[in-house]
Amino acid sequence: MVEDRALIHRVRALPFEVRQYLLITGNYWAFTLTDGALRMLVVLHFHQLGYSPLEVALLFLFYEAFGVITNLVGGWLGARLGLNRTMNVGLGLQVLALAMLMVPAGALTVPWVMAAQALSGIAKDLNKMSAKSAVKVLIPKDSPSAGSALYRWVAILTGSKNALKGAGFFLGGVLLTVVGFRGAVIVMAVMLIAVLALSLLRLKADLGRQKRKPKFSEVVSKSRAINVLSAARLCLFASRDVWFVVALPVFLYDQHGWSHWTVGGLLALWVIVYGGVQTQAPRLTGLVKGGARGITAFWALLLAGLPALLALLPLAEVGWLVVGLLVFGVLFAVNSSWHSYLIVHYARADGVSMDVGFYYMANAMGRLAGTLLSGWLYQAQGLAACLWVSAALVLASALMALALPHGTSTE
């Protein structure tokens, strides 16, 4: 009890911005844990029921499609209402989405699950947009090291989130094995309700709210740098999801006979490594000299060769695939974290949520395209085709990066 009081005292002694950052990160962690678990539950449970890879991919259609809309509208709402409110709305919608999946198994029709996934997609992107926009609001603008501090805070937020998403994949596989689909959904909903209650009590009101009410037309970015970065992000995330979302777990389950928890465990390990590398991205990108254009293109080109190499290797040897998957995760993590820093850096200080929302709208479009391609390509041509398309998409992202401004640094 004494130790608990001492911990509470130390937390209260932290600067206000740090306490808010910790609360935002905690919200993001809890949400991401359930989001990763739910994705793994849906993929494995419905494939087990006899759904084809394309049908499983279609279950996520509304999840990704509504993410596109949410990032545009959510950024605008964040600027008008405050990022605390959009974050709390995201938590509440995730609870509602989980509640929809608590119905008896016979009621889990495709339209019903797609509708629940739509709510979950809206919730996820509201939560993510709010968390990443809030970081820029909390960093002191007059600090001489504001650029490097911003990069570190974004890297820690993004990396830790992805590590928790990996844990969510594993949690989803374990819960499906131990308590079944409905029991797993109930456990996650109870956890999120507790997090939402804390957030409503402690998260600062009007965080990131603009004094001037922005028009909805302002959500479309007029910045060339943001538009170019958004297009590169779209291709980058499509390159990951085209083989990672549906094709890989179904391939391991069908072709190699892996169990639910083993598939979930591998994908969990991948995302945990991915998240850990993201937290170290400021050090890794610092090894390459140059501005935004050179650094972005270099890491994208390095990534592009890996799925092409994997496509040439015998996929029947699962060891090659696992090693390649982990190396892909390391390189993808550096790319993703650097992109996440650049968008927050390029975003306007007044109206950051609209610029970040526009950018993550492109991110959601990439995930949508990748998810649909993952199911369709795997069903039609197999995993190798998914890997070739992944390589082409990363190459496209690298070429787009050549249109970025020269000068961005993290000093």
Sequence and secondary structure as in RCSB ss.txt:
>XXXX:A:sequence
MVEDRALIHRVRALPFEVRQYLLITGNYWAFTLTDGALRMLVVLHFHQLGYSPLEVALLFLFYEAFGVITNLVGG
WLGARLGLNRTMNVGLGLQVLALAMLMVPAGALTVPWVMAAQALSGIAKDLNKMSAKSAVKVLIPKDSPSAGSAL
YRWVAILTGSKNALKGAGFFLGGVLLTVVGFRGAVIVMAVMLIAVLALSLLRLKADLGRQKRKPKFSEVVSKSRA
INVLSAARLCLFASRDVWFVVALPVFLYDQHGWSHWTVGGLLALWVIVYGGVQTQAPRLTGLVKGGARGITAFWA
LLLAGLPALLALLPLAEVGWLVVGLLVFGVLFAVNSSWHSYLIVHYARADGVSMDVGFYYMANAMGRLAGTLLSG
WLYQAQGLAACLWVSAALVLASALMALALPHGTSTE
>XXXX:A:secstr
 HHHHHHHHHHHHS HHHHHHHHHHHHHHHHHHHHHHHHHHHHHHHHHTT  HHHHHHHTHHHHHHHHHHHHHHH
HHHHHH HHHHHHHHHHHHHHHHHHTTS GGG  HHHHHHHHHHHHHHHHHHHHHHHHHHHHHS TT TTHHHHH
HHHHHHHHHHHHHHHHHHHHHHHHHHHHTHHHHHHHHHHHHHHHHHHHHHHHS TTTT  SS   GGGGS   HH
HHHHHHHHHHHHHHHHHHHTTHHHHHHHHHS   HHHHHHHHHHHHHHHHHHHHTHHHHHTTS S HHHHHHHHH
HHHHHHHHHHHHS TTSHHHHHHHHHHHHHHHHHHHHHHHHHHHHHS STTHHHHHHHHHHHHHHHHHHHHHHHH
HHHHHH HHHHHHHHHHHHHHHHHHHTTS S     
